[in-house]
Amino acid sequence: MAALIVLFSSAVLFRALGLLLLPDWFGAWVDSARAGLALMFVFTGVSHFTSMQADFVRMVPEVLPAPGFLVSLTGACELLGAAGILFPSTRDTAGICLIILLAVMLPANIRASRKGIRMGGKSPTPLWARIPMQGLLMGLVWWTTQG
């Protein structure tokens, strides 16, 4: 849920900056939402390399090899995707890659919820909220990158 707080609060902040100071950068909600998504993906991507890494490793389904590597790889993909959506020349491709990444990571999020795997000492997001949240993120990525 912290990721959604980062996303929505930063998007509103970027939009306010667009209205007050930076209309060329954040002149529309789509621009502000894109910047909010980039910030959110930096936030979540960096967390893959912090003390939370062990929590992420526990989320990886047992059938997948090298969970530590997969956690680092997905974190790196989130960081690359965050950068990629900010530049028009890479935006479309980065958006599609982030949508695929969100889809690929959904089973780990489902596993965390079903097994009660704590993240940073906090209870996992319940499935009734997690699945729609993932869909919302995919939709926002599509809206902000495929245009």
C-alpha positions in Angstrom: 0.0 0.0 0.0 3.0 2.3 0.5 3.6 2.2 -3.2 0.1 3.5 -3.9 0.6 6.3 -1.4 3.8 7.3 -3.2 2.1 7.1 -6.6 -1.0 9.1 -5.8 0.5 11.7 -3.5 3.4 12.4 -5.9 1.0 12.6 -8.9 -1.0 15.2 -7.1 2.1 17.1 -6.2 3.4 17.0 -9.7 0.1 18.2 -11.0 0.2 21.1 -8.6 3.7 21.9 -9.7 2.3 21.9 -13.3 -0.4 24.3 -12.5 1.9 26.6 -10.5 5.4 26.4 -11.9 6.1 23.8 -14.5 3.3 23.6 -17.1 5.7 22.2 -19.8 6.5 19.2 -17.6 3.3 18.5 -15.7 0.7 20.4 -17.7 -1.7 17.5 -17.8 -2.8 14.7 -15.5 -1.2 12.1 -17.8 2.2 13.7 -17.4 1.8 14.0 -13.6 0.6 10.3 -13.4 3.6 9.2 -15.5 6.0 11.0 -13.2 4.2 9.5 -10.2 4.5 6.0 -11.6 8.2 6.6 -12.3 8.7 7.7 -8.7 6.7 4.7 -7.4 8.8 2.3 -9.5 12.0 3.8 -8.1 10.6 3.4 -4.6 9.6 -0.2 -5.2 12.7 -1.0 -7.3 15.1 0.3 -4.7 13.4 -1.7 -2.0 14.5 -4.9 -3.7 18.1 -4.0 -2.7 17.4 -3.1 0.9 16.8 -5.0 4.1 13.5 -6.0 2.6 15.2 -8.2 0.0 14.8 -11.2 2.3 11.0 -10.6 2.4 10.9 -10.4 -1.4 12.9 -13.7 -1.6 10.2 -15.4 0.5 7.5 -14.2 -1.9 9.1 -16.0 -4.9 7.2 -19.2 -5.7 9.3 -22.3 -4.8 9.2 -23.6 -8.4 11.4 -20.8 -9.6 15.1 -21.1 -9.3 17.5 -18.5 -7.8 15.0 -16.4 -5.9 17.6 -13.9 -4.8 18.7 -13.3 -8.4 15.0 -12.9 -9.5 14.4 -10.4 -6.8 17.4 -8.4 -7.9 16.4 -8.7 -11.5 12.8 -7.5 -10.9 14.1 -4.6 -8.9 16.5 -3.6 -11.7 13.7 -3.9 -14.2 11.5 -1.6 -12.1 14.3 1.0 -12.0 14.9 0.7 -15.7 11.2 0.9 -16.4 10.9 4.0 -14.2 13.6 5.7 -16.3 12.2 4.4 -19.6 8.7 5.8 -19.2 10.1 9.3 -18.7 11.7 9.6 -22.1 9.5 9.8 -25.2 11.9 7.6 -27.3 11.6 4.7 -24.8 8.2 5.3 -23.3 6.1 2.9 -25.4 8.6 0.0 -24.9 9.2 0.7 -21.3 5.4 0.8 -20.6 4.8 -2.6 -22.2 7.8 -4.1 -20.3 6.4 -2.7 -17.0 3.0 -4.2 -17.7 4.6 -7.5 -18.4 6.7 -7.2 -15.3 3.6 -6.4 -13.2 1.8 -9.5 -14.6 4.9 -11.7 -14.0 5.2 -10.5 -10.4 1.5 -11.0 -9.6 1.9 -14.7 -8.6 4.5 -13.7 -6.0 2.2 -11.1 -4.6 -0.6 -13.7 -4.5 1.7 -16.1 -2.7 2.7 -13.4 -0.2 -1.0 -12.7 0.6 -2.0 -16.4 0.8 1.0 -17.4 2.9 0.9 -14.3 5.1 4.4 -13.3 4.2 5.2 -10.0 6.0 6.9 -7.2 4.1 9.0 -4.9 6.3 7.2 -6.3 9.3 3.8 -5.4 7.9 1.0 -7.8 6.9 0.7 -8.4 3.1 -2.0 -6.7 1.1 -5.1 -8.9 1.1 -5.9 -10.5 -2.3 -9.2 -8.6 -2.6 -7.1 -5.4 -2.8 -3.9 -6.7 -4.3 -5.4 -8.1 -7.6 -7.4 -4.9 -8.4 -4.4 -2.8 -7.4 -2.2 -4.7 -9.9 -4.8 -4.1 -12.6 -5.0 -0.4 -11.7 -1.2 -0.1 -12.0 -1.2 -1.9 -15.4 -4.0 0.4 -16.6 -2.1 3.5 -15.4 1.1 2.4 -17.1 -0.8 1.8 -20.3 -2.6 5.2 -20.2 0.6 7.1 -19.5 2.8 5.4 -22.0 0.8 4.2 -25.0 -0.2 7.4 -26.6 
